[in-house]
Amino acid sequence: MQCPKCYGDMIMDQRSLDEPVKIRFELCIACHATFLDAGEFRQYMSDEYHYQFRALLPEI
């Protein structure tokens, strides 16, 4: 999938997390934009999962 924020110039990297729930998301290595499906986003809205998801993202 091409990054919509970079206007299609970069191919996004697919990442996954298996615990506490399985989730897949796309991350642009150029602009650090992160995209989740609606169902995946709902899973990570709670505080207990937020910190685990945040740890997967690169420091900007």
RAGIWO-V343326 format. One line per field, one symbol per residue. ss: DSSP state (~ for helix, > for strand, _ for the rest). psi: psi as a letter, one per 40 degrees, with the letter a starting at -180 (. if undefined). A space follows every 10 residues. Layout:
ss: ???
psi: ???
//
This chain:
ss: _>________ >_>>>>>___ __>>>>>___ ___>>__~~~ ~~~___~~~~ ~~~~______
psi: hihddefedi hihhiihdie ihiiihhhed eeihhiiddd dddedidddd ddddddiih.
//
